[in-house]
């Protein structure tokens, strides 16, 4: 009887964690996944927080999250660790090390294409990067992987001035992943680049003051807002 009660309790905890994750409340969701002893959910949430920290340039937070992930993910995921450490190196100003590591990252096709695309983007070759990111989208084995590859694709398209294509990617991401804040940051950057600074500032201000957005998203939005204004 006690075992059945525990199972019901864990099921409820996992359901609550999933709902919080969908709403973008990642830290709260991660705590519940840990409580329910669900390493896959915990790793997924930590990975999302890590991606946001890397995009925001929060190297200290990113380093901490990588260490936490190392305790959860299997040894077969060394390619992902190499990729994250390369982006961490870029955030720390170690450009050559980051690009060399990304060029040599091994793993499944999704990871290889994403790593090559990131290396090309860091090297100032956004057109070539977009080709790799499109391939990464096609090779994505999960919705989460497709999300990050498409997000990278959007950034590369903005960088090379392909604003119509970037807009289509952003609309797709916003519709498919409504709880994610990074596509909204990307939308603000696109608005700014296309001469709609007022709309960009309004969107960034809403993100910077959001109670549900992560620390990385709020800080990233605040810094971008200073540049737009």
Secondary structure, 3 states (H helix, E strand, C coil): CHHHHHHHHHHHHHHHHHHHHHHCCHHHHHHHHHHCCCHHHHHHHHHHHHHHHHHHCCHHHHHHHHHHHHCCCCHHHHHHHHHHHHHHHHHCCCHHHHHHHHHCCCCCHHHHHHHHHHHHHHCCCHHHHHHHHHHHHHHCCCHHHHHHHHHHHHHHHHHCCCHHHHHHHHHHHHHHCCCCCHHHHHHHHHHHHCCCHHHHHHHHHHHHCCCCCCHHHHHHHHHHHHHHC
